[in-house]
Amino acid sequence: MNKKACDIKAGDTLCIEYGAPDNFVNFKVRAVFSTDSKTMVLTDSNVGSETFVLDPETKVIVAPNV
């Protein structure tokens, strides 16, 4: 499912191309901080912790929680 970055919430799982082309990694969202111009997403995954800074209107892939 696609969501805008400003609609992401803690507990979501993001599927992000990471490291190499066509290498998608699932990142579990720990926290989200948003302003009018930027959305900062703190995540954890099997490759480590990452912080992503996105435009609030950026579309991201959110994996269904099972």
C-alpha positions in Angstrom: 0.0 0.0 0.0 1.3 3.5 -0.8 1.1 6.3 1.8 2.4 9.8 1.9 5.4 10.3 4.2 3.3 12.6 6.4 0.8 9.7 7.0 3.4 7.2 8.3 3.0 6.2 12.0 5.1 4.3 14.5 4.6 0.5 14.0 4.3 0.8 10.2 6.8 -1.3 8.1 8.3 0.6 5.1 9.7 -1.2 2.1 12.6 0.9 0.9 15.2 0.4 -1.9 18.4 0.3 0.1 22.1 0.0 -0.8 21.9 -1.3 -4.3 19.3 -1.1 -7.1 16.4 -3.5 -6.7 17.5 -4.3 -3.2 14.4 -3.7 -1.0 14.6 -3.8 2.8 11.7 -3.7 5.3 12.2 -1.0 7.9 10.0 -1.0 11.1 9.1 2.6 12.0 10.1 3.5 15.6 9.1 7.2 15.5 8.0 9.9 13.1 8.6 13.7 13.4 6.9 16.0 10.9 6.9 19.7 10.1 5.3 21.5 7.2 8.4 20.9 5.0 10.1 17.7 6.2 9.1 14.3 7.7 11.8 12.5 9.7 11.3 8.7 10.1 13.4 6.7 12.6 13.6 3.0 11.7 15.1 -0.4 12.6 15.8 -3.4 10.3 18.0 -6.4 9.9 20.6 -4.1 8.4 20.6 -1.7 11.3 18.9 1.5 12.4 18.4 4.3 9.9 16.9 7.8 9.8 15.1 9.0 6.7 14.3 12.6 6.0 11.5 12.9 3.4 9.3 15.5 1.8 5.8 15.1 3.5 4.2 14.5 0.1 6.7 11.7 -0.9 4.9 8.4 -1.6 6.4 5.4 0.2 5.5 1.7 0.2 4.0 0.4 3.5 4.0 -3.3 4.0 0.9 -4.8 5.6 1.4 -5.6 9.3 0.8 -9.3 10.0 
